[in-house]
Amino acid sequence: MRDRLSDIDEPTDAELAAIENEWPLIVAELDLMEAELDVLDAAERGGPFDLDWQRLRRAEARVLREAAALVDRVARPRHAA
């Protein structure tokens, strides 16, 4: 019987580089999702509180900064030395 994993292609160097390039945005989006969930669950804690909203706004701003940085990196790729 063939090994099912042998049918899976490994990511190319270009695909791995793209993931690495996008990683800061991915992390920022995960942090935003966590902040959103905390605001939604805050009712059980008697909130949401001002700190919940501040965290959410900071997470939203970070996603926007990382998205802009990604666009900048894609538009102006580094040249190999």
N, C-alpha and C positions, 0 to 999 in steps of 0.2 A: 504494500500500500504506500502511495506517495505521501510524503510529508506535506501537509497543507501550507506550512510556512514557506516552503521552497517556491510556492507559486506567487508569493508576495514580492514585488519589486522593492528594492531598497531605495530610499530617497536619493536623488542626485545631489551633488554638491551645490548646485544652483537652488534646489528646493530647500536644502538645509540653510543656505545663506539667506533665503527669503524669510524663512521662519525666524532665524536669529534677528534679522532686520526688523521684523514685526513684533518681536517679543515684548519690548517695553509697552507697546499699545495693548497687547493681550493682557499683560499684568494689570495695567491701568483699568481695562474693562472688567476684569475679574474683581478688582477692588471696588469699582462702581457698583457692580451687581451685589456685592456684599453689603455696601452702604444702603442700597435700595431695599434689600431684604430686612436690614435692621430697622429702617424707617417703617416698613410694613408691619414688622413684629413689635414695634414700640408700644402699641396699645396695651399689650400684656404687661408692660413695665410702667404704665401710667404716662406714656409719652405719645408722640415723639417729642423729645426735648431739643432745646437749642443746639446742643452738641451733635445730635443726630442730623439736624438740618445742615449744620456747618460741615460735618464730615461728608454729607452727600454733595454739597456744593463744591468742596475741595476735590472730591473724586470726579465730578463732572468736568471741572476745570482741567484736571490732570489728563483726562481722556482727550479733551480738545487739544491740549499742548502736545501730547504724544502723537495724535493724528496729524497735526501740522508738522511735527518733526519728521514723521514718516514720509509725508508728501515731499518735504524738503530733501530728505535723503534719497528718495526715488528720483526726484527731478534733477538732483546734482550728485550723482554717484561719485564716490572717491575714486581717484585714479591710482592705479598700482604704481608704486615707485620702482 
